[in-house]
């Protein structure tokens, strides 16, 4: 499955959790997110449902965007 960087939301691959709890992000998804070995990522949840894996370098930008979309809900959850 290849990532289409022209779409706002997309499924960009799947991953399995190994016996040690590790997840391997598919190469095409790592490339689309500009991730390298040992980069840190955050798992983002909404109502206890995972909605994404975000490079920590982009986390502040994402949180700002989320707050602008629904500031009341965002502030009640933090």
C-alpha positions in Angstrom: 0.0 0.0 0.0 1.5 3.3 -1.0 0.9 6.7 0.6 -0.8 9.4 -1.5 0.4 12.7 -0.1 -2.2 14.6 -2.0 -5.0 13.4 0.3 -5.8 14.9 3.6 -6.7 11.6 5.4 -5.5 8.2 4.2 -4.7 4.7 5.2 -1.0 4.4 4.7 -0.3 0.8 5.7 -0.9 -1.6 8.5 1.4 -3.0 11.2 1.5 -5.9 13.6 2.6 -5.8 17.3 5.4 -8.2 18.0 5.9 -10.3 21.1 7.9 -7.5 22.7 5.2 -4.9 22.0 7.1 -3.3 19.1 5.4 -2.0 16.0 7.2 -1.7 12.7 5.9 1.3 10.7 5.9 0.3 7.0 8.7 2.0 4.9 6.4 4.0 2.7 4.7 5.4 5.8 8.0 6.2 7.4 9.1 7.9 4.2 5.8 10.0 4.0 6.4 11.1 7.6 10.2 11.7 7.0 11.0 9.3 9.9 14.4 7.9 10.5 15.7 5.2 12.8 15.4 6.2 16.5 13.0 9.1 15.8 10.4 9.6 18.5 6.7 9.4 17.7 3.5 9.9 19.7 0.3 7.8 19.5 -2.6 10.2 19.3 -6.0 9.1 20.7 -9.5 10.6 20.5 -12.1 9.0 22.8 -9.8 6.1 23.4 -9.4 5.3 19.7 -6.1 5.7 18.0 -6.2 8.2 15.2 -2.6 8.5 14.3 1.1 8.1 14.8 2.7 11.6 14.8 6.4 12.5 14.8 7.2 14.3 18.0 8.7 17.1 15.9 5.1 17.7 14.6 3.1 17.1 17.8 2.9 20.8 18.9 1.6 21.8 15.4 -1.0 19.0 15.5 -2.2 19.9 19.0 -2.5 23.6 17.9 -4.6 22.5 14.9 -6.9 20.3 17.0 -7.4 23.1 19.5 -8.4 25.5 16.7 -10.9 23.0 15.4 -12.7 22.4 18.7 -11.3 24.4 21.5 -14.0 23.5 24.0 -13.6 19.8 23.7 -9.8 20.0 23.5 -9.6 22.0 26.7 -12.0 19.8 28.6 -9.9 16.7 27.8 -6.7 18.3 29.2 
